[in-house]
Every structure is written in structure tokens, then in C-alpha cells.
Amino acid sequence: MHELRGRLKWLMSLRVVAVTLLLGLAIAFQIVQGELVLAYYAMIVLTYAITIGYAFILRHLTSAVALTHFAYLQIGVDLLLETFLVIRTGIIDSPFPVLYIITIALASLILRRWGSLMTAGVSVILFGLSTNVQLYELVESVSWFQRSGLSVGETFHIFGTHALAFIVVGYLSGTVAEQLERADQSLVEKERGLSRLQAFHENVVQSISSGVFTTDPEGRITSFNRAAQEVTGYAVEAVRGWPWWEVFSWEQDGVPGMTPATLAVPYRFEAESKRADGNRLVLGVTLSPLTEAGAQIGLVGVFRDLTKIRDLEEEMRRREWLATLGEMSAGMAHEIRNPLAAMAGAMQMLRKDLAGDETNAHLMDIAVREARRLDSIVTDFLLYARPPALNLKECDIDALVSETLDLIRHEAQAQPGVTLTANHGKGPMTAQVDPDQLKQVFWNLAVNAFQAMPSGGHLRISTGRRRVASGGRSGDVIEIAFQDTGEGIKKQELDKIFFPFFTTKKQGSGLGLAAVHRIVDLHSGWIRVDSHEGKGSCFTVCLPVSADDGPRLWHEGREPWKRY
């Protein structure tokens, strides 16, 4: 119905333009000849008036049947007006029978074949009646019925030519109009089918959990699905036109098949990348040639975020290693401590016998002191390798921090130029923890911060509570942050700081941070480290409020791209 209404509006506009041009030219010609034909002026004015009436009526028609009848009405009125104009200008001698052909063609566009044939038939009848009236002078009283100087044979020849033209134009234009309509319908159906297929493919690409991107022959991004945007943190508008390796922060020479010309078969690899916010991202990527009609037109890449999986694998390997280490080290440590204790006791007895020999007595003191230090290292290692079982209690974390602060402040006073402040967060800070082992965590982190500030600095201890959400589930986490203004940690050492016996200090054993990590891990918590060389470090201990939420939050809620 909307299409028919549009064609009627087009017909009304075309009628006004055609009448204005044709009759306007005729009037101009008559003016040049010094004649004045009022009928031309009347036709133009009448056409404008009828068009205004048509427009008013068209606004109130709401059904397809009414619009069709209205179309027939317009075509009929046009034929009558054209007949009047033909009669007024000499009928068989008139130059305006061509207007019938225009109306027939327009009728085919609006009413298709039957409409054009009916219009052609009515045109033949009207033109034939007018010709017969003129030929046989049936109306002599009307002054503007002009007589023709043609013979009967010439008159019928011209009439037959026009009539044949009307019928042929009606048939051909109607046939072409129907074929065009069928072609349009077929094209519309194919476009709809193509649109549905494209929408289906787009939905499939957008719905899969793996990231998908495509490139042009130069390797520039042309599409980026929803999963790709979520994994990388880039919006499709931001990366469109980028070289795809720049989106993932890879060097062009670092991965084969960077451009389509260098990739002939699918290529799979795993590499470390960066998100839009700069955080670490491990991706498993498959690159394949993108072809069309046998020609390679770009690349298609499919990738998955393996960061959490690799972090969990690394943690599992670490736990397996610690379990094996614990079993082996327990026996070795006991075997070492027993003779070590005997040696220390023997050296103390010998020292009494060497009271007069200051040199030997000094050497004995060094041996006893180092034996005690070695025993302390063995004890710390045993606690790390086989820590005691957690004695979980409902504790106020702020209270535990406050209890540890007295010892921490005493240690800070022994460090020249070191200051200490503590800020407690709002709201309840209670959680299921082992208070003694957690105090050990606080103490080790504070001592580590003091040692990182040999020339003085400031340590700020703060607590807070936030909610971690993942996979439609959530839980509360208490965070205890130790932020210093010390030397910071070198980037290449950041991944090793929790390894046993790894230390950058001359007097360190390398077990302090390792024990901190082990205790926090036993609480199903995690440690987030943010360090900048020369500016200081911030160690944040994250503990789940509920012990039941611990494993779920560790695996789902933690931020795997941070340093742990």
C-alpha cells in the first residue's frame, strides 16, 4: 500500500510537470505567432486545481483498494482532459495524441498490465469517437470542433496508426512493468535472504566465545567480534584499520604470517600480549588465509584468552613442587639440625677451654653465631615447606594489624629516617583467618619494606574491603596494603620475588616473601604487587571474608593479569 501511495504521488507530480512544460511551450509558440489560445491557460489552471484536490483526497485514503480506485479515477480524468485538448486542437491534426501514450505508460507503472491495456482501449475509443465526430461533422453547432482537410482514407490511416501505437504501448509497457515487478520482488526476496544469512553469520561470529578478527591484504583489521573486544579491551571502532599485530602489541618480526602474503596454511602459536589497559594477556592464536573465489584477500584470526589457565597451571606446578620439596626437605632439615646442634654445643664447650686465647675465642664465637643462623634458616625453611595447619578463627583484621603495629613501630624506630602511618578502612573487617600466621605475614611485609628503604622513607599500611564479582557470583575481600617509598623492584625480578631463597639483599635468606605467599595461599587469598623501580612498591594482601568463598574467589575473582 505504501508503494502504491508513493507511485500516485509521483504520478501527480509528473502530471503537473508535463502539463506545465508541454502547454507552456505551446503558449510560448502561440505568443510568438501572435495568437492566443485560452484553452491552454485553462488546462494548466485546471491541472493545478485537480492536483490540489488529488493531494487532499490521497491523505484520507487508508486501504489498498481505495488507492487502486483512486488511481483509475486519475487515469480516467487525465484521458478526458487529453481528449478535450485533442478536440480543441484539431483532433486528427492535433499534435497532442502523444499524451495518450504518456498516460498509458504511466498507467502500466501504477496499475500494471491490465491497467495499461484498459487505458489503451479507452484511449482508442475516445480518440476514435472524436475522429468520427470530426470526420462526419456530427456536431456542427460547436464552434471549436475544427474540420479536417484530410480525406477519409488519410483520416483512417492516421487514426489506425495512433490506435495501433496505443495498443502496442499498452501491451509492451504493461508486460515490462510486470516483469520489472517480478524482478523487484525476486531481488527483494534475495536481499532479505542475504540479509538474514548475513545476520545469522554475524550472530554466530559475535556469539562464539573465542575472539575472531579479519584483515585486508595489508594485514589491517576489518572486523573484530564481541569476544575479541572483551578479551583485548579495544572497541572495534578503535582498532579498525590498525595492523593486527599492533593491536596485540607484538613485534612484526616476532610472529610468522604477519601479512597475508606470507601465510599460505593455517598457523597456530601462543604468545604473551597486552590488553588496552597495559595488563598482561596470554593468547592462543590460529591464523588462516582468508580467500574469495580462490584468491587470498586477507587473514582470519581466532584466539582465546589463556591467561587464567596459564596462571593456574603455573600455580599448580608451584604447589606440586612445594609438596615434593616439603617431603624431601623435612627429612633433610632434621638430619642437618641434629648434627648442627651437636656442633654448636661442642663449640660452646671448647670456647670455655680457650678463655685465654682471644683469637680462637673470637673464631669460636663466629662459628657459634653462624651455626645459630643456619639453624634459624633451617627452621624458617621447615615452616615454609611444611607450615602448620591453619587455626582459623573469626578475627578483626584491623585489630590484628594494630597488634602487629607495636612491633613494627619498634622496628621502624631502629631504621633511620623511616616513618610509619596506618589507615583503617570503613565497615567490618572480620574474616576467617589464623591470627598468629597472619601476624607473621604483616611482620615480614613490614620488615621487607624497611629493608627496601635503607636511606629512609615512608611506609603506609591501610585496610579496606571490596566486592569481587565473576561469572554472576560475588564475594567480599579484605585488602591489607603495605606501600613504601623505597627502591622498588626491577621488572626482570618481579616474577621471582616469591621463590624460596631468591633475595637481592646481602643478609637475606630469601624465605620471608616466600613464607608470606605460602601463608596467604593457605588462606585461599592472593597477593597483588605493584612496583616501580626507584619509586617504591605496594604489596596488597587479599583475603576472602568467608572461608567457603576462598577457592571460588581465588580462581574466578582474582585479577590474573596482576603480579602474584
Backbone torsions as a table, in degrees:
resi	resn	phi	psi	omega
1	MET	NA	-40.5	179.4
2	HIS	-64.8	-36.1	178.7
3	GLU	-66.1	-42.3	179.0
4	LEU	-64.7	-40.3	177.9
5	ARG	-62.3	-39.9	179.0
6	GLY	-65.6	-39.9	178.7
7	ARG	-66.1	-34.8	177.6
8	LEU	-66.5	-40.7	177.4
9	LYS	-63.0	-40.7	178.6
10	TRP	-63.8	-40.0	177.7
11	LEU	-62.0	-43.6	-179.4
12	MET	-63.3	-42.1	179.8
13	SER	-66.6	-42.6	-178.8
14	LEU	-65.4	-35.8	179.3
15	ARG	-60.6	-46.5	-179.6
16	VAL	-62.1	-43.2	-178.8
17	VAL	-65.5	-44.9	-177.8
18	ALA	-64.1	-45.7	-179.3
19	VAL	-64.2	-41.4	-179.5
20	THR	-63.3	-43.2	-178.3
21	LEU	-70.0	-51.7	-175.5
22	LEU	-64.6	-52.4	-178.0
23	LEU	-72.0	-31.2	177.1
24	GLY	-63.6	-42.1	176.9
25	LEU	-64.8	-39.9	178.4
26	ALA	-62.9	-42.4	179.1
27	ILE	-63.2	-42.9	179.0
28	ALA	-61.4	-40.8	178.2
29	PHE	-63.6	-42.3	179.3
30	GLN	-64.6	-37.7	179.0
31	ILE	-63.6	-41.8	178.4
32	VAL	-61.5	-37.4	-179.6
33	GLN	-78.8	-7.0	-179.8
34	GLY	82.1	18.0	179.2
35	GLU	-110.5	164.8	179.9
36	LEU	-139.3	115.6	179.7
37	VAL	-109.7	105.5	-178.2
38	LEU	-66.3	-24.2	-178.4
39	ALA	-61.6	-33.7	179.8
40	TYR	-65.7	-43.6	177.4
41	TYR	-62.3	-42.3	-179.2
42	ALA	-62.9	-38.4	179.6
43	MET	-65.5	-41.9	179.2
44	ILE	-64.2	-47.2	-179.8
45	VAL	-62.6	-42.7	-179.9
46	LEU	-64.1	-39.5	178.9
47	THR	-62.3	-44.3	177.8
48	TYR	-61.8	-43.1	-178.4
49	ALA	-65.8	-42.9	179.2
50	ILE	-64.0	-39.9	179.9
51	THR	-62.3	-40.3	176.9
52	ILE	-62.1	-42.5	177.2
53	GLY	-64.7	-39.1	177.4
54	TYR	-60.6	-43.8	-178.9
55	ALA	-62.6	-39.9	178.8
56	PHE	-65.3	-43.9	-179.5
57	ILE	-66.1	-39.2	-176.3
58	LEU	-62.0	-32.0	-179.9
59	ARG	-65.6	-23.0	-175.5
60	HIS	-102.7	3.3	178.5
61	LEU	-93.2	128.2	-173.5
62	THR	-122.6	-2.6	-178.3
63	SER	-121.3	156.6	-179.8
64	ALA	-66.5	-36.4	179.7
65	VAL	-64.1	-44.9	179.6
66	ALA	-63.4	-38.7	178.5
67	LEU	-66.3	-38.0	178.2
68	THR	-64.0	-45.9	177.9
69	HIS	-62.0	-38.4	179.2
70	PHE	-65.3	-36.1	176.9
71	ALA	-64.1	-44.4	177.3
72	TYR	-61.2	-38.7	179.1
73	LEU	-61.4	-46.4	-179.8
74	GLN	-62.1	-44.2	179.6
75	ILE	-61.8	-42.5	179.1
76	GLY	-62.8	-44.5	178.1
77	VAL	-62.9	-40.4	177.9
78	ASP	-60.5	-41.6	179.4
79	LEU	-63.8	-40.7	178.4
80	LEU	-64.6	-43.7	178.5
81	LEU	-63.3	-40.9	178.7
82	GLU	-65.7	-38.5	177.9
83	THR	-63.2	-42.5	176.8
84	PHE	-59.3	-44.9	-179.0
85	LEU	-65.5	-39.4	178.7
86	VAL	-64.5	-45.6	178.5
87	ILE	-60.8	-41.4	-175.7
88	ARG	-69.7	-21.1	-176.1
89	THR	-111.8	22.9	170.6
90	GLY	105.2	8.0	176.3
91	ILE	51.1	-97.4	-175.0
92	ILE	-66.5	-25.5	178.0
93	ASP	-93.7	-2.2	-174.5
94	SER	-72.7	144.3	176.0
95	PRO	-85.0	-0.3	-170.7
96	PHE	-99.7	3.5	173.4
97	PRO	-58.9	-17.9	177.0
98	VAL	-61.6	-23.5	178.4
99	LEU	-63.1	-30.5	175.8
100	TYR	-59.6	-43.4	-178.7
101	ILE	-63.0	-40.8	178.0
102	ILE	-61.5	-44.3	179.9
103	THR	-64.4	-39.8	178.8
104	ILE	-62.5	-43.3	179.7
105	ALA	-63.9	-42.2	178.2
106	LEU	-65.1	-38.1	178.1
107	ALA	-62.2	-35.8	178.8
108	SER	-66.4	-34.9	179.6
109	LEU	-71.0	-30.1	-176.8
110	ILE	-95.4	-44.8	-173.5
111	LEU	-109.5	5.4	177.7
112	ARG	63.3	-155.6	-168.0
113	ARG	-61.9	-51.9	-176.4
114	TRP	-63.4	-36.6	177.2
115	GLY	-64.6	-41.6	179.6
116	SER	-69.5	-38.4	178.2
117	LEU	-65.7	-41.6	177.6
118	MET	-63.6	-41.4	178.8
119	THR	-64.3	-40.2	177.9
120	ALA	-64.1	-42.6	178.9
121	GLY	-62.5	-45.4	179.5
122	VAL	-64.3	-37.3	178.6
123	SER	-62.7	-42.8	178.9
124	VAL	-62.3	-44.0	-179.3
125	ILE	-63.1	-48.2	-177.4
126	LEU	-65.0	-43.5	179.5
127	PHE	-68.8	-34.8	177.6
128	GLY	-67.8	-43.3	178.0
129	LEU	-61.0	-44.5	-179.4
130	SER	-63.4	-39.6	179.5
131	THR	-65.3	-42.8	179.0
132	ASN	-64.8	-40.6	178.2
133	VAL	-60.5	-42.1	-179.9
134	GLN	-70.0	-41.4	-175.3
135	LEU	-67.0	-44.6	-175.7
136	TYR	-98.4	7.8	175.7
137	GLU	50.7	52.2	-177.8
138	LEU	-76.0	-22.4	-179.6
139	VAL	-123.9	91.1	-178.7
140	GLU	-89.2	-17.9	-175.8
141	SER	-78.1	-17.5	-178.4
142	VAL	-90.9	121.5	-171.8
143	SER	-70.2	-30.1	-174.7
144	TRP	-90.0	9.0	166.9
145	PHE	-82.5	97.2	-175.3
146	GLN	-79.8	142.3	176.9
147	ARG	-82.3	150.4	-179.8
148	SER	-103.8	145.7	178.8
149	GLY	-91.8	6.3	-178.8
150	LEU	-83.2	153.8	175.5
151	SER	-76.6	172.4	-179.5
152	VAL	-62.9	-42.7	-179.5
153	GLY	-63.6	-43.4	179.1
154	GLU	-65.0	-38.2	179.5
155	THR	-62.8	-47.7	-178.9
156	PHE	-67.9	-29.7	176.9
157	HIS	-64.4	-46.7	179.1
158	ILE	-65.9	-41.9	179.3
159	PHE	-62.6	-44.5	179.5
160	GLY	-61.5	-40.1	178.7
161	THR	-61.5	-46.1	178.9
162	HIS	-64.2	-44.2	-177.8
163	ALA	-61.8	-44.2	177.8
164	LEU	-60.9	-41.0	178.9
165	ALA	-62.4	-42.1	178.7
166	PHE	-59.9	-47.3	-176.5
167	ILE	-66.8	-45.4	-179.1
168	VAL	-62.2	-45.9	179.0
169	VAL	-62.0	-41.4	178.9
170	GLY	-60.7	-44.9	-178.1
171	TYR	-68.8	-49.9	-176.7
172	LEU	-65.0	-45.6	-179.6
173	SER	-64.6	-37.7	177.0
174	GLY	-64.9	-42.7	179.1
175	THR	-63.8	-46.1	179.0
176	VAL	-62.2	-39.8	179.8
177	ALA	-62.9	-41.9	178.6
178	GLU	-66.3	-41.0	177.9
179	GLN	-63.9	-39.9	176.1
180	LEU	-63.3	-39.7	179.1
181	GLU	-63.7	-44.6	178.4
182	ARG	-63.9	-40.1	178.1
183	ALA	-64.0	-40.3	177.9
184	ASP	-63.2	-44.2	179.1
185	GLN	-63.0	-42.1	178.2
186	SER	-63.3	-41.6	179.3
187	LEU	-65.2	-40.6	179.0
188	VAL	-63.3	-43.7	178.9
189	GLU	-62.9	-41.7	178.4
190	LYS	-66.3	-38.6	177.6
191	GLU	-65.0	-39.6	177.4
192	ARG	-64.9	-43.4	177.9
193	GLY	-61.8	-42.5	177.9
194	LEU	-64.8	-39.9	178.6
195	SER	-64.0	-42.5	178.6
196	ARG	-64.2	-40.8	179.1
197	LEU	-65.3	-43.3	178.0
198	GLN	-63.4	-41.4	178.3
199	ALA	-63.9	-39.4	179.0
200	PHE	-63.6	-48.0	178.8
201	HIS	-63.0	-40.3	178.7
202	GLU	-63.1	-41.7	178.5
203	ASN	-64.5	-40.0	178.3
204	VAL	-62.0	-48.0	-178.3
205	VAL	-64.2	-40.0	-178.3
206	GLN	-74.4	-22.9	-174.0
207	SER	-91.2	-22.8	-178.0
208	ILE	-67.5	152.2	-174.5
209	SER	-79.1	-17.1	179.6
210	SER	-85.5	148.2	175.0
211	GLY	-74.2	137.8	-179.8
212	VAL	-132.2	134.1	174.2
213	PHE	-140.2	155.2	175.0
214	THR	-127.5	157.5	-179.0
215	THR	-132.6	166.1	173.3
216	ASP	-88.1	-178.9	-178.1
217	PRO	-59.1	-22.4	179.2
218	GLU	-90.5	0.6	179.2
219	GLY	87.3	14.5	179.1
220	ARG	-88.6	140.4	-176.0
221	ILE	-62.8	130.4	174.6
222	THR	-114.4	-24.8	176.6
223	SER	-149.2	153.8	-174.3
224	PHE	-151.6	109.6	-173.2
225	ASN	-77.4	176.9	-173.0
226	ARG	-63.3	-42.6	179.5
227	ALA	-62.8	-37.7	177.9
228	ALA	-63.0	-39.6	178.7
229	GLN	-66.2	-40.2	-179.7
230	GLU	-67.7	-39.4	-177.5
231	VAL	-70.4	-46.8	-174.5
232	THR	-86.4	-22.3	-176.5
233	GLY	83.5	4.4	178.9
234	TYR	-100.1	140.6	172.3
235	ALA	-82.5	152.8	-176.7
236	VAL	-61.8	-33.9	179.4
237	GLU	-66.2	-29.4	-177.0
238	ALA	-77.5	-30.3	-174.4
239	VAL	-101.5	-12.7	-178.7
240	ARG	-60.9	125.2	-178.4
241	GLY	95.6	-9.1	177.2
242	TRP	-78.0	149.2	163.7
243	PRO	-61.3	132.9	-169.6
244	TRP	-63.4	-30.4	-179.2
245	TRP	-70.7	-24.3	177.0
246	GLU	-73.1	-31.2	177.6
247	VAL	-60.3	-36.2	-177.7
248	PHE	-97.8	8.4	176.4
249	SER	58.7	42.1	176.0
250	TRP	-105.9	149.0	173.7
251	GLU	-73.7	144.1	-175.8
252	GLN	-62.4	-33.6	-179.5
253	ASP	-87.9	-0.8	-175.4
254	GLY	-83.6	-22.2	-176.4
255	VAL	-128.4	128.0	177.0
256	PRO	-64.7	154.6	175.8
257	GLY	73.9	31.1	-179.2
258	MET	-62.6	-39.8	178.7
259	THR	-112.1	152.1	-177.5
260	PRO	-55.3	-32.0	-176.8
261	ALA	-65.6	-22.6	-177.2
262	THR	-100.0	6.6	-177.1
263	LEU	-125.3	114.8	-179.2
264	ALA	-109.3	-25.0	-179.1
265	VAL	-131.9	159.1	179.0
266	PRO	-57.5	141.0	-177.9
267	TYR	-130.8	128.6	-178.4
268	ARG	-114.6	139.5	178.3
269	PHE	-159.2	165.7	176.4
270	GLU	-126.8	133.1	-176.5
271	ALA	-149.3	158.5	178.2
272	GLU	-92.3	133.2	-176.8
273	SER	-128.0	-166.4	177.2
274	LYS	-137.9	142.6	173.1
275	ARG	-75.2	174.3	178.9
276	ALA	-60.9	-29.8	179.6
277	ASP	-87.4	5.0	176.4
278	GLY	91.0	-1.9	-178.3
279	ASN	-78.2	157.4	-176.0
280	ARG	-66.5	144.0	-178.6
281	LEU	-148.5	123.7	176.8
282	VAL	-105.7	124.0	-174.5
283	LEU	-122.7	140.9	167.2
284	GLY	-102.7	117.8	-168.4
285	VAL	-120.5	140.3	170.9
286	THR	-123.2	120.5	177.7
287	LEU	-104.9	135.1	178.7
288	SER	-136.4	149.9	175.9
289	PRO	-67.3	141.1	175.4
290	LEU	-103.2	115.9	-174.2
291	THR	-118.0	155.5	175.6
292	GLU	-146.2	121.8	-178.4
293	ALA	55.2	37.6	177.7
294	GLY	83.7	-7.0	-178.9
295	ALA	-105.3	139.1	179.5
296	GLN	-80.0	121.7	-175.4
297	ILE	-115.4	3.0	-179.7
298	GLY	162.7	-159.0	179.0
299	LEU	-125.0	152.1	167.9
300	VAL	-125.0	127.2	-178.3
301	GLY	-117.9	135.8	176.2
302	VAL	-122.2	129.0	-178.0
303	PHE	-141.5	156.7	178.3
304	ARG	-130.0	148.3	178.1
305	ASP	-81.4	111.8	-178.9
306	LEU	-105.4	10.2	-174.6
307	THR	-60.1	-51.0	-177.6
308	LYS	-66.2	-38.4	179.5
309	ILE	-63.5	-45.3	-180.0
310	ARG	-67.0	-36.2	176.0
311	ASP	-63.4	-43.0	179.3
312	LEU	-66.9	-39.9	177.3
313	GLU	-61.9	-42.7	178.5
314	GLU	-62.9	-40.3	179.4
315	GLU	-67.6	-39.1	178.0
316	MET	-64.9	-42.7	176.7
317	ARG	-61.5	-38.6	178.8
318	ARG	-64.0	-42.5	-179.5
319	ARG	-67.5	-41.5	177.9
320	GLU	-62.3	-41.0	178.7
321	TRP	-64.0	-41.1	179.2
322	LEU	-66.1	-38.1	178.8
323	ALA	-63.9	-44.9	178.0
324	THR	-64.4	-42.5	179.4
325	LEU	-62.5	-39.5	-179.9
326	GLY	-63.0	-44.1	-179.7
327	GLU	-63.8	-41.0	-177.9
328	MET	-73.9	-40.9	-172.9
329	SER	-75.1	-26.9	-177.8
330	ALA	-60.0	-47.9	179.7
331	GLY	-67.0	-41.8	-178.9
332	MET	-63.8	-40.8	-177.9
333	ALA	-63.3	-41.7	178.7
334	HIS	-65.2	-38.9	179.5
335	GLU	-67.4	-30.5	178.9
336	ILE	-78.3	-40.6	-174.4
337	ARG	-66.7	-36.8	-177.2
338	ASN	-63.6	-55.2	177.8
339	PRO	-66.9	-27.5	178.6
340	LEU	-65.5	-41.0	177.9
341	ALA	-65.1	-39.5	179.2
342	ALA	-65.5	-41.8	179.0
343	MET	-63.9	-42.3	179.1
344	ALA	-62.8	-42.1	178.5
345	GLY	-64.6	-41.1	-179.7
346	ALA	-64.5	-41.6	-179.7
347	MET	-66.3	-33.7	176.2
348	GLN	-67.0	-37.4	177.6
349	MET	-67.6	-41.8	179.3
350	LEU	-64.7	-33.0	-179.2
351	ARG	-63.2	-34.0	178.6
352	LYS	-64.7	-33.9	-179.7
353	ASP	-77.3	-15.1	-178.7
354	LEU	-108.5	36.2	-175.0
355	ALA	-64.6	-31.7	-177.8
356	GLY	-85.1	-15.5	-178.5
357	ASP	-99.3	99.9	-174.5
358	GLU	-66.1	-36.3	-177.8
359	THR	-65.6	-48.6	179.8
360	ASN	-67.3	-35.0	178.1
361	ALA	-64.0	-39.6	178.3
362	HIS	-64.7	-41.0	178.0
363	LEU	-64.4	-38.3	178.2
364	MET	-64.8	-39.0	177.9
365	ASP	-60.6	-43.0	179.2
366	ILE	-62.7	-42.5	-179.2
367	ALA	-64.3	-41.5	179.4
368	VAL	-66.6	-42.8	-179.9
369	ARG	-62.9	-43.7	-179.6
370	GLU	-68.3	-32.8	176.8
371	ALA	-65.3	-40.3	177.2
372	ARG	-65.8	-40.3	178.4
373	ARG	-63.7	-40.2	178.2
374	LEU	-64.7	-38.5	177.7
375	ASP	-66.1	-35.8	177.6
376	SER	-66.0	-39.6	178.3
377	ILE	-64.4	-42.6	178.7
378	VAL	-62.5	-40.0	178.9
379	THR	-64.1	-44.5	178.4
380	ASP	-62.9	-39.0	-179.5
381	PHE	-66.9	-38.5	176.8
382	LEU	-63.3	-40.8	178.1
383	LEU	-64.7	-34.0	178.5
384	TYR	-74.1	-46.3	-175.9
385	ALA	-71.2	-39.8	179.5
386	ARG	-132.3	74.9	-177.9
387	PRO	-67.4	152.6	178.2
388	PRO	-67.5	156.8	179.9
389	ALA	-62.2	145.4	-179.4
390	LEU	-69.0	136.7	173.4
391	ASN	-107.3	81.9	-171.7
392	LEU	-72.7	135.3	175.7
393	LYS	-140.2	157.8	173.9
394	GLU	-78.3	107.0	-173.3
395	CYS	-124.0	152.0	173.0
396	ASP	-88.4	114.2	-176.0
397	ILE	-62.8	-37.8	178.5
398	ASP	-61.4	-38.6	179.1
399	ALA	-66.1	-40.5	178.4
400	LEU	-64.1	-39.6	177.6
401	VAL	-63.7	-42.5	-179.7
402	SER	-63.6	-41.1	178.6
403	GLU	-63.7	-36.4	-179.7
404	THR	-77.6	-24.1	-176.1
405	LEU	-61.5	-32.4	-179.7
406	ASP	-60.9	-44.7	177.6
407	LEU	-68.0	-39.1	-178.6
408	ILE	-65.3	-42.3	179.2
409	ARG	-63.0	-38.4	178.2
410	HIS	-63.0	-40.6	177.1
411	GLU	-66.9	-36.4	-179.8
412	ALA	-66.6	-34.9	179.7
413	GLN	-65.0	-25.9	178.5
414	ALA	-80.1	-10.4	178.8
415	GLN	-99.8	119.4	-177.7
416	PRO	-66.9	130.6	174.2
417	GLY	79.0	9.9	-178.3
418	VAL	-99.4	130.3	176.1
419	THR	-117.8	160.6	-173.3
420	LEU	-141.1	133.2	173.0
421	THR	-133.6	153.8	179.9
422	ALA	-133.5	135.1	177.8
423	ASN	-128.4	124.7	-179.8
424	HIS	-98.1	139.0	-180.0
425	GLY	-75.5	171.1	179.7
426	LYS	-87.7	153.0	176.4
427	GLY	89.1	173.2	-179.3
428	PRO	-68.1	140.7	-179.6
429	MET	-122.7	39.9	-178.4
430	THR	-93.8	143.5	179.1
431	ALA	-156.3	163.4	177.6
432	GLN	-84.0	103.6	-177.3
433	VAL	-141.0	166.6	170.3
434	ASP	-93.0	109.9	-171.7
435	PRO	-63.1	-39.8	-177.1
436	ASP	-66.3	-46.5	-179.1
437	GLN	-68.8	-33.9	179.1
438	LEU	-68.4	-35.2	175.0
439	LYS	-62.9	-36.0	177.3
440	GLN	-63.2	-37.5	176.3
441	VAL	-61.4	-47.5	-178.8
442	PHE	-62.4	-42.4	-178.6
443	TRP	-63.8	-47.2	-178.3
444	ASN	-62.1	-41.6	-180.0
445	LEU	-66.6	-38.4	179.0
446	ALA	-67.1	-45.9	178.9
447	VAL	-61.8	-40.2	178.6
448	ASN	-62.3	-38.3	177.7
449	ALA	-66.6	-40.9	179.0
450	PHE	-62.9	-41.8	-179.6
451	GLN	-66.9	-24.7	178.0
452	ALA	-81.2	-3.7	179.7
453	MET	-124.0	63.5	-177.4
454	PRO	-64.2	-25.7	-179.9
455	SER	-99.6	12.6	-179.6
456	GLY	99.1	162.5	-179.0
457	GLY	165.9	-163.4	-175.9
458	HIS	-131.7	132.7	175.7
459	LEU	-112.5	125.8	179.8
460	ARG	-117.3	120.7	178.5
461	ILE	-107.3	124.8	-177.9
462	SER	-137.5	151.3	177.8
463	THR	-123.0	153.3	179.0
464	GLY	-162.9	170.3	-178.7
465	ARG	-134.8	134.7	177.3
466	ARG	-142.5	167.9	-177.8
467	ARG	-108.4	129.6	178.2
468	VAL	-104.2	126.6	-179.2
469	ALA	-122.1	139.4	177.6
470	SER	-162.1	134.5	175.7
471	GLY	61.1	30.8	179.1
472	GLY	82.8	-1.4	178.1
473	ARG	-118.9	160.1	-176.2
474	SER	-150.4	163.9	177.3
475	GLY	-159.9	160.5	-179.1
476	ASP	-91.8	142.5	-179.8
477	VAL	-129.3	135.9	174.4
478	ILE	-100.0	131.3	-178.0
479	GLU	-114.5	131.7	175.7
480	ILE	-119.4	112.6	-173.1
481	ALA	-106.2	134.4	174.3
482	PHE	-116.4	103.3	-175.3
483	GLN	-112.8	120.2	-179.2
484	ASP	-115.8	170.0	178.5
485	THR	-114.3	37.3	-173.9
486	GLY	-85.4	-151.1	-172.7
487	GLU	-77.7	-17.6	-177.4
488	GLY	78.2	178.7	-176.9
489	ILE	-119.6	135.1	177.7
490	LYS	-64.9	145.9	-176.1
491	LYS	-59.6	-40.1	-178.3
492	GLN	-71.9	-14.8	-179.9
493	GLU	-100.2	-6.4	-172.5
494	LEU	-65.2	-32.6	-178.7
495	ASP	-80.3	-6.4	-174.3
496	LYS	-110.1	-4.9	-168.5
497	ILE	-66.1	-21.0	180.0
498	PHE	-98.4	5.8	177.0
499	PHE	-77.3	141.2	176.9
500	PRO	-61.9	139.0	175.8
501	PHE	69.9	6.9	173.8
502	PHE	-89.4	121.7	-179.9
503	THR	-150.4	152.0	175.2
504	THR	-110.5	5.4	-177.9
505	LYS	-99.4	148.5	-179.1
506	LYS	-67.3	-35.1	-176.6
507	GLN	-104.5	5.2	-175.6
508	GLY	-83.3	152.1	177.3
509	SER	-95.9	-14.9	-178.8
510	GLY	78.7	17.7	-178.8
511	LEU	-113.2	-8.7	-177.0
512	GLY	-65.1	-57.4	-179.9
513	LEU	-68.9	-31.9	176.8
514	ALA	-62.2	-41.7	177.5
515	ALA	-66.8	-37.8	176.8
516	VAL	-59.6	-48.4	-179.9
517	HIS	-60.8	-40.9	-177.5
518	ARG	-66.0	-43.0	-178.9
519	ILE	-66.6	-45.0	178.8
520	VAL	-63.0	-38.9	179.0
521	ASP	-63.7	-38.2	178.2
522	LEU	-64.8	-26.2	176.4
523	HIS	-84.8	7.6	-176.7
524	SER	60.7	29.6	177.0
525	GLY	-106.0	-168.8	179.2
526	TRP	-153.2	164.1	-178.8
527	ILE	-119.5	129.6	176.7
528	ARG	-107.6	128.4	-176.2
529	VAL	-118.5	129.3	174.9
530	ASP	-128.8	113.8	-174.2
531	SER	-137.3	141.3	175.5
532	HIS	-129.8	123.4	-175.8
533	GLU	-59.6	128.2	180.0
534	GLY	85.4	-7.8	-177.6
535	LYS	-118.6	-15.0	178.9
536	GLY	118.2	177.0	-177.3
537	SER	-135.9	157.7	175.7
538	CYS	-134.7	114.6	175.3
539	PHE	-101.1	120.3	-178.8
540	THR	-116.2	117.3	177.4
541	VAL	-88.8	124.2	-179.6
542	CYS	-111.6	119.6	-177.7
543	LEU	-122.3	130.5	176.3
544	PRO	-68.2	140.9	-179.8
545	VAL	-64.9	-42.7	-179.6
546	SER	-104.7	136.1	179.1
547	ALA	-64.2	-30.5	179.6
548	ASP	-68.8	-29.0	-179.1
549	ASP	-82.0	-10.9	-173.2
550	GLY	-55.3	-59.2	-178.1
551	PRO	-61.3	-39.5	-178.7
552	ARG	-64.7	-43.2	-178.9
553	LEU	-71.2	-32.9	-179.9
554	TRP	-65.2	-41.8	-176.0
555	HIS	-81.9	-32.8	-171.0
556	GLU	-110.5	-34.4	-171.5
557	GLY	-95.7	-18.1	-178.1
558	ARG	-71.3	165.9	-177.3
559	GLU	-102.0	97.7	-171.1
560	PRO	-67.8	-14.4	-178.1
561	TRP	-83.7	-6.9	177.1
562	LYS	-83.5	166.5	177.7
563	ARG	-83.2	132.3	-177.8
564	TYR	-119.6	NA	NA
